[in-house]
Amino acid sequence: MVGLMVTSKKLEDLYQGVSSKGCCQCPHPCGEPLLTHTSAGDPLTLAGCQTWDNLTLTFTNLITPLIIRSRLVMILMPVEIFMDLEKLGINFDHIWQKTLTVLNPMKPADGSIMNETDLTGPILFCMALGATLLLAGKVQFGYVYGMSAIGCLGIHALLNLMSSSGVSYGCVASVLGYCLLPMVILSSCAIFFSLQGTFGTVSALVIIGWCSLSASKIFTSALAMEGQQLLIAYPCALLYGLFALVTVF
């Protein structure tokens, strides 16, 4: 899009430069008006001015539609991209609501939204966790993706045994991925100071409780499993404990 804007700007400047000369300005080195040469009876100069006038008109007819079309493309392109993302099922409003639900464990979860199979946020948070660990000097992308996949399989099997309605694998991966956000905050802290101490241990335990509490709250709301939040929070805490070990050590 930036390249298109630069090209449009260059074409517009070129068009304005040609238009500023006008068809009445002779290309003769003297720069005198066309009527001066006409009255002097200079047929060569008159023919040259007429040729220049034709070239200017042709150039204007060719460049003006391109400038208008390029401006329309610059205006409509972000709208088309946003509409294409919505067709793919990427709803930014729902992503923001899920993120706020995770950041505030005491906020009630909307079961209709949380039951959606949305993997945009989880993929971003997994990449953010791997990137922050990389900045902390730990290349752990394989462990992050591997533990995420295996953990989602285990939680998916457990929830299908506990819930009468059943749950899809995509929904489990979406919820567990969104609840990985507090772990990204912990790994971001590991960039600036070491977590191998009392403060790091306490911080890791708080983050594990935060992640597991948010995940169990969402699962109980989406699957109508009232009274079973602690039973769901325990395996979730074991899963997020693995991520905490990778982050701290």
C-alpha positions in Angstrom: 0.0 0.0 0.0 2.9 2.4 0.8 4.4 1.7 -2.7 1.1 2.4 -4.3 0.8 5.7 -2.4 4.4 6.7 -3.5 3.6 5.8 -7.2 0.4 7.8 -7.0 2.2 10.8 -5.6 4.9 10.7 -8.3 2.3 10.4 -11.1 0.3 13.3 -9.6 3.4 15.5 -9.4 4.3 14.6 -13.0 0.8 15.4 -14.1 0.9 18.8 -12.3 4.3 19.6 -13.8 3.0 19.0 -17.3 -0.3 20.8 -16.7 1.6 23.9 -15.3 3.2 24.4 -18.7 -0.1 24.5 -20.5 -0.8 24.2 -24.1 -0.2 27.9 -24.7 3.4 27.8 -23.5 5.8 27.1 -26.3 8.6 24.5 -25.7 10.9 26.9 -27.7 14.0 27.8 -25.5 12.9 31.4 -25.5 9.8 30.5 -23.5 7.7 33.1 -25.3 3.9 32.6 -25.8 2.6 30.7 -28.8 1.0 33.9 -30.2 4.4 35.6 -30.6 5.7 32.8 -32.9 2.4 32.7 -34.7 2.5 36.4 -35.5 6.1 36.1 -36.6 5.1 33.4 -39.0 7.2 30.6 -37.6 5.5 27.4 -38.9 8.0 25.1 -37.3 7.4 26.5 -33.9 3.6 26.4 -34.4 3.8 22.8 -35.4 6.0 22.0 -32.4 3.5 23.7 -30.0 0.6 21.8 -31.6 2.5 18.6 -31.1 3.2 19.5 -27.5 -0.5 20.3 -27.0 -1.5 16.9 -28.4 1.1 15.1 -26.2 -0.1 16.9 -23.1 -3.7 16.1 -23.8 -2.9 12.4 -24.4 -0.8 12.2 -21.3 -3.6 13.8 -19.2 -6.2 11.4 -20.5 -3.9 8.5 -19.6 -2.7 9.6 -16.2 -5.8 11.0 -14.7 -7.8 7.7 -14.6 -4.7 6.0 -13.0 -4.5 8.7 -10.3 -8.2 8.3 -9.5 -8.1 4.6 -9.6 -5.0 4.4 -7.3 -6.7 6.7 -4.8 -9.8 4.5 -4.8 -7.7 1.5 -4.2 -6.0 3.1 -1.3 -9.3 4.0 0.3 -11.1 0.7 -0.3 -8.2 -1.7 0.3 -8.3 -1.5 4.2 -12.1 -2.0 4.1 -11.8 -5.1 1.8 -9.1 -6.6 4.0 -11.2 -6.1 7.1 -14.2 -7.7 5.4 -12.1 -10.7 4.3 -10.9 -11.2 7.8 -14.5 -11.2 9.0 -15.4 -13.8 6.4 -12.6 -16.0 7.7 -14.2 -15.9 11.2 -11.8 -13.4 12.7 -14.0 -11.1 14.9 -11.8 -8.5 16.6 -14.6 -7.5 19.0 -14.9 -11.1 20.3 -11.1 -11.3 20.5 -11.0 -8.2 22.7 -13.8 -9.4 24.9 -12.1 -12.8 25.4 -8.8 -11.0 26.3 -10.6 -8.8 28.8 -12.3 -11.9 30.3 -8.9 -13.6 30.8 -7.3 -10.5 32.3 -10.1 -10.1 34.8 -10.7 -13.6 36.4 -13.6 -12.2 38.4 -15.5 -11.0 35.4 -18.3 -13.4 34.3 -17.7 -15.1 31.0 -20.1 -14.9 28.1 -20.6 -18.6 27.2 -21.9 -17.9 23.7 -18.7 -16.1 22.7 -16.3 -18.4 24.6 -17.8 -21.4 22.8 -16.5 -20.2 19.5 -13.6 -21.9 17.7 -11.3 -18.9 17.5 -7.6 -19.6 17.1 -6.3 -16.2 16.2 -5.7 -15.0 19.7 -4.2 -18.3 20.9 -1.7 -18.4 18.0 -0.7 -14.8 18.7 -0.2 -15.5 22.4 1.8 -18.6 21.7 4.1 -16.7 19.4 4.3 -13.9 21.9 5.3 -16.4 24.6 8.0 -17.9 22.4 9.3 -14.5 21.4 9.6 -13.2 25.0 11.4 -16.4 25.9 13.7 -15.9 23.0 14.4 -12.4 24.2 15.2 -13.9 27.6 17.8 -16.2 26.0 15.7 -19.3 25.8 14.8 -20.9 22.4 11.7 -22.8 23.4 9.3 -22.5 20.5 9.2 -26.3 20.1 8.3 -26.8 23.8 5.6 -24.2 23.7 3.9 -25.6 20.6 4.4 -29.2 21.7 3.0 -28.7 25.2 0.1 -26.7 23.9 -0.9 -29.5 21.5 -0.6 -32.3 24.0 -2.2 -30.3 26.8 -5.2 -29.5 24.6 -5.6 -33.1 23.8 -5.6 -34.1 27.4 -8.0 -31.3 28.5 -10.3 -32.1 25.6 -10.5 -35.8 26.6 -11.1 -34.9 30.3 -13.9 -32.3 29.5 -15.7 -34.8 27.2 -15.7 -37.2 30.1 -17.0 -34.7 32.6 -19.4 -32.8 30.4 -22.7 -34.2 29.1 -22.9 -31.9 26.1 -19.3 -32.5 24.9 -16.8 -29.9 23.6 -14.8 -29.6 20.4 -11.0 -29.6 20.2 -11.0 -26.2 18.7 -13.0 -24.7 21.6 -10.5 -26.2 24.1 -7.5 -24.9 22.2 -9.1 -21.5 22.0 -9.8 -21.2 25.7 -6.4 -22.6 26.8 -4.6 -20.3 24.3 -6.4 -17.2 25.5 -5.7 -18.0 29.1 -2.0 -18.2 28.2 -1.8 -14.4 28.2 -0.8 -14.1 31.9 2.1 -16.5 31.2 3.2 -14.1 28.5 3.4 -11.4 31.2 5.6 -13.6 33.3 7.9 -14.4 30.4 8.1 -10.7 29.7 9.4 -10.1 33.2 12.0 -12.7 32.7 13.6 -10.5 30.1 14.6 -7.9 32.6 15.4 -9.9 35.7 15.9 -13.5 36.8 12.9 -15.4 38.2 15.0 -18.1 39.9 14.4 -17.0 43.4 11.7 -16.4 46.0 10.1 -13.6 44.0 10.1 -15.6 40.8 8.6 -18.6 42.5 5.8 -16.6 44.1 5.2 -14.8 40.8 5.0 -18.2 38.9 2.5 -19.5 41.4 0.3 -16.4 41.1 0.4 -16.6 37.3 -0.5 -20.4 37.3 -3.5 -19.7 39.6 -4.5 -16.8 37.3 -4.4 -18.9 34.2 -6.1 -21.9 35.6 -8.8 -19.8 37.3 -9.6 -18.0 34.0 -9.6 -21.2 32.0 -11.8 -23.1 34.5 -14.2 -20.1 34.7 -14.6 -20.0 30.9 -15.1 -23.8 30.6 -17.8 -23.9 33.3 -19.6 -21.0 31.7 -19.4 -22.3 28.1 -20.2 -26.0 29.0 -22.7 -25.3 31.8 -20.6 -27.2 34.3 -21.6 -25.4 37.5 -20.0 -26.6 40.7 -17.1 -28.3 38.8 -14.7 -25.4 38.5 -12.1 -26.7 40.9 -12.1 -30.1 39.2 -11.4 -28.3 35.9 -8.9 -25.9 37.4 -6.6 -28.6 38.7 -5.6 -30.2 35.4 -5.4 -26.7 33.9 -3.0 -25.7 36.7 -0.8 -28.7 35.9 -0.6 -27.7 32.2 0.2 -24.0 33.0 2.7 -25.2 35.6 4.7 -26.7 32.7 4.8 -23.4 30.9 5.9 -21.7 34.2 8.8 -24.2 34.6 9.9 -23.4 31.0 9.7 -19.7 31.7 11.4 -19.7 35.1 14.2 -22.2 34.4 
